[in-house]
Amino acid sequence: MGVAEVKPWGIILDQLGGQSRLIAMLGASHFGHGDGGLSLQFRFKGSSKVNFMKVKLDLGLDLYSVEFWKLGSKSQVKVQAFDSVYAEDLKYLFERVSGLYLSL
């Protein structure tokens, strides 16, 4: 048997609370993965600041890079980007930038 392949997007989902929680709490949809990362769109009316997030994991350093975007029907604007984010700071960063909460 070979070594199980590490899926960075699965690790990122776990760090954010899991796909089911993201769907229930944010109306998250359009989950995408590739290039060592995860992207997701969310349509919660409480967040007018951002509605799209990209997270990439550097497995060697165990650090994340995070981008927040505001997607519209005719525009795509990168609102903020962060490098060298620790796993334990991902939820806090999301909550701070989006104004939405990932836990009750």
LINMO-V886599 format. One line per field, one symbol per residue. psi: psi as a letter, one per 40 degrees, with the letter a starting at -180 (. if undefined). A space follows every 10 residues. Layout:
# LINMO-V886599
psi->???
This chain:
# LINMO-V886599
psi->iihhhhhddd dddddeeidd dddddefiaf hiiiffaiii iifheehedi eihhhhhgdd efiihhhhih hideihhhdi iiifhideed ddddddddei iei.
